[in-house]
């Protein structure tokens, strides 16, 4: 029988479909699939499942060009809730990154908090225990009171949820630029560990098997959150505050333990988090993946609000809920586990052989749709959008940066001090001290003086072998991608890998969070296509396949789109956490400083696209820095070989702020200075000091190890140029015969440590 219209339903018309975000062609397609006009509830189902946030209709064709295969991958990209990579010792790492941008722009605390909660559920629904959280944040200028409000709320939300949930927040990045004014980016990443063969899939199987909803009750929060995330932020967005979910980290902790315990019973056939689009998404995706159907008795759903309708229950994005398929006859085992943890476990349906999702309300059929018609890769629409190279590139790439006055020995020190106070360079202590990064006692190297975090894998190192670890990092320079999307995409992957290597890890695989503007704008879609192409180039070069991730379009405000920001989450393997874990802090006076790089890097470097150009001269112009993927791979191999040979005291990659900032940060981290002598190359002084040429790492090594490290670099196809020594005095730099810079470590530390707290209106004690 056809679904019935309930008293609260509205008449479905093309106008109502447009209000739900469906185009006329999409609405016509829905009518064709069903062979009739959809009910109001069915219209809501298609509107959320065919939204950009759920269907990836404007991105999936491009995403399929990324390298998604690798010998250690245990799950193909997009097949499961998160990526899964075999790391040996019978263990696998599960990891994923996702966005919560639009909710955080409207309600920063809950938007960020529920972003953290949602990504954790993607990990533990697979049977993996989360061991670390990371984040990548973008905001406008801290001069803007609204930006300070958003920044404060997001950081408190991440800390409030993550600290209570009990997983350490070990790494991340924070960037400030007017391009993100009004549309912050909040990307959350989680990493977990599971024994190989003990995972569970987000799949429904076994006709007659019961379907359970477990965890929290369902309320009206988050309804149409997926469609809200699939439109531009506007003045009306504040009115959509009900589309922002509300999280409860303490319930999530119970749900974590209960889910892992239930999976261990062997009675769980499949499990999926109720994230975007709630019950609708989990039921349709699990059914389609298993080639089965589901009948759901929706009125059995535990509800925390009165008078909820089928439309509201199906589309609610209330947090801390799972849909679980249980082996028939073993219901009592699973119910007992969730009862033990004081959580709902209510059977609301069963698996069928119909390949349709059918929803009943007090006995009436209110939804009857083919599961395949709803999902990504099934019947959801797939579009190839028009592309057009942005006209702004003509101006940015032709900018005459040579007309800017170069630095001198009298001005270079002041420029360095000013850069150390740039919010993009300055210490993020104000942020990470609000996070618990030591809980669970596995953090070997956390936020602060390190290029990537390292987390110990307890239980490895049996039979006398070394204990292993995971290095992890999020990274992207949106300014580079804005100025050259393809090269910027390559650099995002390269720098994430370089950071993992500097911490002692071998890069394994990536997850990505692709933050862009409106895909219907040809210039935005060109940026997206080019950036994804660049990411693919780099991932193939480094043999780091893409395990999955997230696309977030419509990141715009009335003044325009954000910088295109394809955030990379990288995970690497540390073979020996005691020997290999390396930080960026200098260690001892007398240590030799080596610059590992391609030969002649200065010939490809300038001040274009640099933090120096942006912060000191107020310009975002030029091309993205030069990058040769073969040279980059050689430099990373040289650094990792030296670290694993036990010959490296510290390692720090040259990135934002260039070589001078790299040296200054290592000095500040350790309270030590350096005497640095750079060769005369004929390049501009500001380019030598602050240019951001890629594929460079500064190592400090014991004097007796310098020649061995130089030999390792040469063998890898790179060079390790001696540039100075660590001292207990100031940072001194000369170029050729000219002394160009001398600044005390205290003078560098002051702006570095105080810039962000002072911008947030906090008094700062003398440092």
Secondary structure, 3 states (H helix, E strand, C coil): CCCCCCCCCCCCCHHHHHHCCCCHHHHHHHHHHHCCCCCHHHHHHHHHHCCHHHHCCCCHHHHCCCCCCCCCECCCCCCCCCEEEEEECCEEEEEEEEECHHHHHHCHHHHHHHHHHHHHHHHHCCCCEEEEEEEEEEECCCCCHHHHHHHHHHHHHHHHHHHHHCCCEEEEEEEECHHHCCCCEEEEEEEEEEECCCCCCCCCCCCCCEEEEEECCECCCCCCHHHHCCCCCCHHHHHHHHHCCCCCHHHHHHHHHHHHHHHHCCCEEEEEECCCCHHHHHHHHHHHHHCCEEEEEHHHCCECCCCCCHHHHHHCCCCCEEEEEECCCCHHHHHHHHHHCCCEEEEEEEEECCCEEEEEECCEEEEEEEHHHHCCCCCCCCCCCCCCCCCHHHHHHCCCHHHCCCCCCCCHHHHHHHHHCCCCCCCCHHHHCCCCCCHHHCEEECCCCCCCEEEECCCCCCCCCCCCEEEEEEECCHHHHHHCHHHHHHHHHHHHHHHHHHCCCEEEEEEEEEECCCCCCHHHHHHHHHHHHHHHHHHHHHCCCEEEEEEECCCEECCEECCCEEEEEEEEEECCHHHHCCCCCCCCCCCEEEEEECCCHHHHCCCCCCHHHHHHHCCCCCCCCCCCHHHHHHHHHHHHHHHHCCCCCEEEECCCCHHHHHHHHHHHHHCCEEEEEECCCCCCHHHHHHCCCCCEEEEEECHHHHHHHHHHHHHHCCEEEEEEEEECCCEEEEECCEEEEEECHHHHHHHHHHHHHHHCCCCCCCC
